[in-house]
Amino acid sequence: MELRELSVFVAVVEEGGLSAAARRLHVSQPALSQTISGLERELRVKLVERSRSGTRPTEAGRTLLDEARAVLARYHQAVRTMAQLSDGHEGMLRIGIPLEFPFEVLRPALAELAEEWPDTKVQARHLSSAAQLVALRNGELELGLLRERPGGEMFDALPVVREELGVLLSTDHAEEFATRGGVPLDALDRLEWLAFPRSDSPCWYDELTAILRSHGLDRFTDVPEGQRLIAEVKLAAVSAGRAFALAPPDWTQPLPDGVRWTPLVGRPLIRRTWAVWAADSRRRDLGRLISALERPPGPAV
């Protein structure tokens, strides 16, 4: 058995199906199916049972699940321990950053880190929340900035940003829908929401869509998995008057003529970002960075 095979098996069982596990691991569903079948042939036991409702482990599968989790946890601990000692990672903090993250929140913390730990270099990577979580599990990031808080005991988390999302509309729609307190969410029911792929951050996507549907909004873009809805495409669709996009008040992308940002009545959509790191990390420079980030979550300023 290989670690890759064990990781696939654990993901399939934890996600309850091949499609969800494929999104989590960023690989194709047929590849996962082949891996599980190969593992069953190697061990000469059936590990999972597939049905219309999903995938469940057999008795043998539940036994392997416990063993696989223990092996993977020990492997990741070894990777993190050696990363602190190796020349390739000592003095390097690798940070994951989601799109549209307000960098001014991170800048003062990085300045404090540079002053107290001048030999520590910071490497930032733009990654979705789901991709960051995979990288954190694999020891490829020291710190992630995620749109959702992971469960379990493997990670610690600290809320760092709380953003009240408003709406980007064509000027005509903004003038049509606006009231004294902003735009009511249910006024947007004839427009299409320009969404992000659910696989980027499943919990945050589900929270958003539940709120939108509760206000009668159920027209969402179908963004292909693995693709991004870039700002230029968003703004073009908004200015054409067929869609709306969500954005914080300090969105860094310049707005073209014909597009306006407006708050939502009642501030119903709150986007939160957590700093996430391995619970067993002993890096003092990382601890200093986290300490600098530790403040009551509030609007990005």
C-alpha positions as CSV (number, residue, x, y, z in Angstrom):
1,M,0.0,0.0,0.0
2,E,1.1,3.5,-0.8
3,L,0.3,6.7,1.2
4,R,-1.5,8.0,-1.9
5,E,-3.8,5.0,-1.9
6,L,-4.5,5.4,1.8
7,S,-5.2,9.2,1.3
8,V,-7.7,8.3,-1.5
9,F,-9.4,5.7,0.6
10,V,-9.8,8.0,3.6
11,A,-11.2,10.8,1.5
12,V,-13.7,8.5,-0.2
13,V,-15.0,7.3,3.1
14,E,-15.0,10.7,4.8
15,E,-16.8,12.4,1.9
16,G,-19.3,9.5,1.4
17,G,-18.8,9.3,-2.3
18,L,-16.3,9.4,-5.2
19,S,-17.4,12.7,-6.7
20,A,-17.0,14.6,-3.4
21,A,-13.7,12.9,-2.7
22,A,-12.5,13.9,-6.3
23,R,-13.3,17.5,-5.6
24,R,-11.5,17.4,-2.3
25,L,-8.4,15.8,-3.8
26,H,-8.5,17.7,-7.1
27,V,-8.3,14.5,-9.2
28,S,-10.8,12.8,-11.6
29,Q,-13.5,10.5,-10.3
30,P,-12.4,7.5,-12.5
31,A,-8.9,7.8,-11.1
32,L,-10.2,7.5,-7.6
33,S,-12.4,4.5,-8.6
34,Q,-9.4,2.7,-10.1
35,T,-7.3,3.4,-6.9
36,I,-10.0,1.9,-4.7
37,S,-10.4,-1.1,-6.9
38,G,-6.6,-1.7,-7.0
39,L,-6.5,-1.4,-3.2
40,E,-9.2,-4.0,-2.8
41,R,-7.4,-6.4,-5.2
42,E,-4.2,-5.9,-3.3
43,L,-5.8,-6.6,0.1
44,R,-8.2,-9.2,-1.3
45,V,-11.1,-7.7,0.6
46,K,-14.0,-5.5,-0.3
47,L,-13.5,-2.1,1.3
48,V,-16.5,0.0,0.3
49,E,-20.1,-0.6,-0.8
50,R,-21.5,1.7,-3.5
51,S,-25.2,2.6,-3.7
52,R,-27.3,5.5,-5.0
53,S,-27.1,7.2,-1.7
54,G,-23.3,7.2,-1.6
55,T,-20.3,5.1,-0.6
56,R,-20.0,3.3,2.8
57,P,-17.1,1.3,4.2
58,T,-17.5,-2.4,4.8
59,E,-16.4,-4.0,8.1
60,A,-12.9,-4.5,6.6
61,G,-13.0,-0.9,5.3
62,R,-13.7,0.5,8.8
63,T,-10.8,-1.4,10.1
64,L,-8.5,-0.1,7.4
65,L,-9.9,3.5,8.0
66,D,-8.6,3.5,11.5
67,E,-5.2,2.2,10.5
68,A,-5.0,4.6,7.5
69,R,-5.8,7.6,9.6
70,A,-3.1,6.7,12.1
71,V,-0.5,6.1,9.4
72,L,-1.3,9.4,7.6
73,A,-1.3,11.4,10.8
74,R,2.1,10.0,11.7
75,Y,3.4,10.7,8.2
76,H,2.2,14.3,8.2
77,Q,3.7,14.8,11.7
78,A,7.1,13.5,10.4
79,V,6.9,15.9,7.4
80,R,6.2,18.9,9.6
81,T,8.9,18.0,12.0
82,M,11.6,17.5,9.3
83,A,10.4,20.7,7.5
84,Q,11.5,22.7,10.6
85,L,15.0,21.1,10.4
86,S,15.7,21.0,6.7
87,D,17.6,23.7,4.9
88,G,14.8,23.8,2.3
89,H,12.1,25.1,4.8
90,E,13.8,26.5,7.8
91,G,13.2,30.2,7.9
92,M,10.4,29.9,5.2
93,L,6.7,30.4,6.1
94,R,4.4,29.3,3.3
95,I,1.0,31.0,3.5
96,G,-2.1,30.3,1.5
97,I,-4.2,33.3,0.5
98,P,-7.7,33.1,-1.1
99,L,-8.8,35.4,-3.9
100,E,-10.2,38.8,-2.9
101,F,-8.4,38.6,0.5
102,P,-7.9,42.1,1.9
103,F,-4.1,42.1,2.1
104,E,-4.0,45.2,4.3
105,V,-5.2,42.9,7.1
106,L,-2.1,40.8,6.7
107,R,0.4,43.5,6.0
108,P,0.9,44.8,9.6
109,A,1.3,41.3,10.9
110,L,4.0,40.6,8.3
111,A,5.8,43.8,9.2
112,E,5.9,42.7,12.9
113,L,7.2,39.3,11.9
114,A,9.9,40.9,9.7
115,E,11.0,43.1,12.6
116,E,11.3,40.2,15.1
117,W,12.3,37.4,12.8
118,P,14.3,39.0,10.0
119,D,15.6,35.7,8.8
120,T,12.2,34.3,8.1
121,K,11.0,34.6,4.5
122,V,7.4,34.5,3.6
123,Q,6.1,32.7,0.5
124,A,2.5,33.4,-0.4
125,R,0.3,31.3,-2.7
126,H,-3.1,32.2,-4.0
127,L,-5.2,29.0,-3.4
128,S,-8.9,28.2,-2.8
129,S,-9.9,27.2,0.7
130,A,-10.2,23.5,-0.3
131,A,-6.7,23.5,-2.0
132,Q,-5.2,25.2,1.1
133,L,-6.7,22.5,3.4
134,V,-5.1,19.8,1.3
135,A,-1.8,21.6,1.3
136,L,-2.0,22.1,5.1
137,R,-2.7,18.4,5.6
138,N,0.3,17.5,3.4
139,G,2.7,19.8,5.2
140,E,3.0,22.1,2.1
141,L,1.7,25.2,4.0
142,E,2.4,26.5,7.5
143,L,-0.6,28.9,7.5
144,G,-3.8,29.0,5.5
145,L,-6.4,31.8,5.2
146,L,-9.6,29.9,4.7
147,R,-13.2,30.9,4.1
148,E,-14.4,28.1,6.4
149,R,-13.2,26.7,9.6
150,P,-12.0,23.1,9.4
151,G,-13.3,20.6,12.0
152,G,-11.4,18.0,14.0
153,E,-8.3,18.3,16.2
154,M,-5.6,18.4,13.5
155,F,-5.8,22.2,13.1
156,D,-6.1,25.3,15.2
157,A,-8.0,28.4,13.8
158,L,-8.3,32.1,14.5
159,P,-10.9,34.4,12.9
160,V,-9.1,37.3,11.2
161,V,-11.5,39.0,8.9
162,R,-15.3,39.7,8.9
163,E,-16.6,41.3,5.7
164,E,-20.1,42.5,5.2
165,L,-20.7,41.8,1.5
166,G,-22.6,44.2,-0.8
167,V,-23.6,43.8,-4.3
168,L,-22.2,44.9,-7.7
169,L,-24.9,46.0,-10.1
170,S,-25.3,47.9,-13.3
171,T,-26.0,51.5,-12.6
172,D,-29.5,51.2,-13.9
173,H,-30.3,48.3,-11.6
174,A,-28.6,50.0,-8.7
175,E,-30.8,53.0,-9.1
176,E,-33.9,50.8,-9.7
177,F,-33.4,48.6,-6.6
178,A,-31.8,50.9,-4.1
179,T,-33.7,52.0,-1.0
180,R,-32.4,54.2,1.9
181,G,-30.7,51.3,3.5
182,G,-29.3,49.7,0.3
183,V,-30.5,47.0,-2.0
184,P,-32.9,44.4,-0.6
185,L,-31.6,41.0,-1.4
186,D,-35.0,39.7,-2.7
187,A,-35.1,42.5,-5.3
188,L,-32.4,40.6,-7.2
189,D,-34.5,37.6,-8.0
190,R,-34.6,38.2,-11.8
191,L,-30.8,38.4,-12.0
192,E,-28.2,35.7,-12.1
193,W,-25.7,35.4,-9.3
194,L,-22.1,35.2,-10.6
195,A,-20.9,32.4,-8.3
196,F,-17.6,30.7,-7.5
197,P,-17.1,26.9,-7.9
198,R,-18.5,25.1,-4.9
199,S,-15.4,22.9,-4.8
200,D,-13.4,26.0,-3.8
201,S,-15.1,26.3,-0.4
202,P,-18.0,23.9,0.0
203,C,-19.2,25.2,3.4
204,W,-19.1,28.8,2.5
205,Y,-20.8,28.1,-0.9
206,D,-23.6,26.2,0.9
207,E,-24.1,29.0,3.4
208,L,-24.3,31.6,0.7
209,T,-26.7,29.7,-1.5
210,A,-29.0,28.8,1.4
211,I,-29.3,32.5,2.3
212,L,-29.9,33.5,-1.4
213,R,-32.5,30.8,-1.8
214,S,-34.3,31.9,1.3
215,H,-34.7,35.3,-0.4
216,G,-36.1,33.8,-3.6
217,L,-32.8,33.8,-5.5
218,D,-32.0,30.5,-7.3
219,R,-30.3,31.5,-10.6
220,F,-26.6,30.8,-10.3
221,T,-23.8,30.6,-12.8
222,D,-22.6,27.1,-13.6
223,V,-18.8,27.6,-13.1
224,P,-16.8,24.5,-14.3
225,E,-14.8,22.8,-11.6
226,G,-11.2,24.0,-11.5
227,Q,-12.0,27.3,-13.2
228,R,-12.2,30.8,-11.9
229,L,-14.7,33.6,-12.6
230,I,-12.2,36.4,-13.0
231,A,-13.0,40.0,-12.1
232,E,-13.1,41.2,-15.7
233,V,-15.8,38.6,-16.6
234,K,-17.8,39.4,-13.5
235,L,-17.8,43.1,-14.3
236,A,-18.7,42.6,-18.0
237,A,-21.7,40.4,-17.0
238,V,-22.8,42.9,-14.3
239,S,-22.5,45.9,-16.6
240,A,-24.6,44.1,-19.2
241,G,-27.5,44.1,-16.7
242,R,-28.1,40.4,-16.6
243,A,-26.3,39.5,-13.4
244,F,-25.1,40.6,-10.0
245,A,-21.9,39.8,-8.1
246,L,-21.0,39.9,-4.4
247,A,-18.1,42.0,-3.1
248,P,-16.9,43.7,0.1
249,P,-17.0,47.5,0.2
250,D,-13.3,47.8,-0.2
251,W,-13.0,45.5,-3.2
252,T,-9.7,46.3,-4.8
253,Q,-10.8,45.9,-8.4
254,P,-11.5,49.3,-10.1
255,L,-15.2,49.6,-11.1
256,P,-15.8,50.6,-14.7
257,D,-18.4,53.1,-15.7
258,G,-21.8,51.5,-15.6
259,V,-21.1,49.4,-12.5
260,R,-21.9,50.4,-8.9
261,W,-21.2,48.8,-5.5
262,T,-24.2,49.1,-3.1
263,P,-24.7,47.6,0.4
264,L,-27.4,45.1,1.1
265,V,-30.3,45.9,3.4
266,G,-29.8,44.3,6.7
267,R,-26.2,43.1,5.9
268,P,-27.4,39.5,5.5
269,L,-24.1,38.1,3.9
270,I,-21.1,38.0,6.2
271,R,-17.8,36.5,4.7
272,R,-15.4,35.3,7.4
273,T,-11.8,34.2,7.0
274,W,-9.9,32.1,9.5
275,A,-6.1,31.7,9.9
276,V,-5.6,27.9,10.1
277,W,-2.4,26.1,11.1
278,A,-1.4,22.6,12.4
279,A,-2.3,22.2,16.0
280,D,1.0,20.5,16.8
281,S,3.2,23.2,15.2
282,R,6.1,24.4,17.4
283,R,7.5,27.1,15.1
284,R,8.0,30.3,17.0
285,D,8.1,32.5,14.0
286,L,4.7,31.1,13.0
287,G,3.5,31.7,16.5
288,R,4.6,35.3,16.3
289,L,2.7,35.8,13.1
290,I,-0.5,34.3,14.5
291,S,-0.1,36.5,17.6
292,A,0.1,39.6,15.4
293,L,-3.1,38.5,13.6
294,E,-4.9,37.8,16.9
295,R,-7.4,40.7,17.2
296,P,-11.2,40.8,17.5
297,P,-12.6,40.1,14.0
298,G,-14.1,43.1,12.3
299,P,-14.5,44.7,9.0
300,A,-11.4,44.8,6.9
301,V,-9.8,48.2,7.3
